[in-house]
Amino acid sequence: MPVVTTVFENSVRALARAQGYAQFPLVVIKHPVAYVDDAQLTERAQDVVDQAVRILLARSH
């Protein structure tokens, strides 16, 4: 599943809809990823894991 930052979320969702994937699972994290300190990057990485797990568990039911 794609991981994108908030700046690109609308564009990625529009592209997915245009390709017929309106319900495309997407992990969205705060922008930016570059130029952040280790604590902020760790927070974003944990957010990716949390969202990915939720999406995967939801798809398994």
N, C-alpha and C positions, 0 to 999 in steps of 0.2 A: 504494500500500500504506500502511496506517495506521502512524503512528509514535506510540507510547504510552510513558509512563514505567512503571517497575516497579510502582508503586502500582496502576496500572489494568490491568496485564497479565491477571490472572485474570478480571476482569470482562469484558474485551473478548474473551478466548478463549471464555468461557462464552456470551456473546452470539453469537459466530460459530458455535459448535457448535449452539446452539438454532436457528439459521437454516439449518443444514445445511452449514456450511463448517468442518468439523473441522480441515482442513489449511490454513486461511486464513493467508497469509503476513503476518507482523507484525514490525515493527522495534521493539525494546524498548530503551529507554535508562534510565540511572539517574535517579531522582527526587531532588530536584526539578530543574526547568529554570529556574524563576524564582529570583531571589536567589542566583545563583552568579556567580563572577567570570568575566572574559573567557576565561581559560585553561580553566576547567572547561566553559564553554559550547562552546568550540572543540573540546575533547575529545569532548563529547557529539555535536556536529555531525559530527565525523569518524567516530564510531561509527555514526551513522545512515547515512552514505555507505557505510561498509564492509559493514554488514548488508544494505543495499539492493542493492548490487552482487552479494553472494553469493546473495541470493534470486533476483535477475533472471537471473544466470548459470545457476543450478540449474534454473530453469524453461525455459531455452533448450535443454536437452539432452533 
